[in-house]
């Protein structure tokens, strides 16, 4: 299956004359996923875990099947280690509130990379302030990678939590998570992996990575908005208190006390997004049908082609690793002398959809000495023609802003 065959499954790309290069923000949805969600609401919609009637039992079955599908997709030991949330942001907040606030104390340390998305940074700022723990960062070299010395110098005794993005949403850097986890565990720390930009693009194996927690959002990997995943090692989840309280996460409730359901149910208060879980399940089927090794191959070819074409434009600066074995998903760049928002607007007028801004990674951009960048992010439905349209649009941008381009 080629990306040209894949593209046929995405009506929005066939019905509109666009090159959609913003999959790092959210992916388009194939007809198979849309149909699976529609079919659920047409034929199986009910509240799961609530009723003894057939429709409710069916809703429970498809919800539980989705959890098993996620478990298999990331090679978790058990579906009990999979908690459904709204998105990766909520997943990290759950970890911060339920694990971080209850396990950190004054003089403990939290270590993050400077390339973290705000979602894996701001919650840890909050935990740091509440517990008295210090917050430290691993910084990057000129190629946008975390040097080994930085890992060894920052992850030391006293560090209790290490937060690391598997793939940077700005630079596309594939971080050495397995090595970071090994180092963290050697000093008694747990590792929180943000896989939002890796799970859709490369094979993620939580056992191989030895991640203690790992999170991602369904909407970045072909599923509907509003469904996210938190993986946690069962022994950690069982010791954590609930994050939200209410229906279905309880075992027994008395006037003055309550006991809670086993994991993962104790973290899933209230009626859940079953339709979203069905969509995520279908998205995983779609990716498995292609094969994650083929997903990675398609994207490497696109990234390689795009990097080659962008390097030919002497008025464009490209950021991030040049080594394609350390690069996935996204390319950040700037047109020298032109604000990224202006570049994005010109490209939009030519049917090329990119993102401009700080990409919810202000500390990283500040560290790089930048306010914002343009970002083209790719997925399996993109083609070399999409890259060609980007290049043509950038050449048009050069014409329009000729007097300002450095």
Order of alpha helices (4+ residues) and beta strands (2+ residues): alpha-alpha-beta-alpha-alpha-beta-alpha-beta-alpha-beta-alpha-beta-alpha-beta-alpha-beta-beta-alpha-beta-beta-alpha-alpha-beta-beta-alpha-beta-beta-alpha-beta-alpha
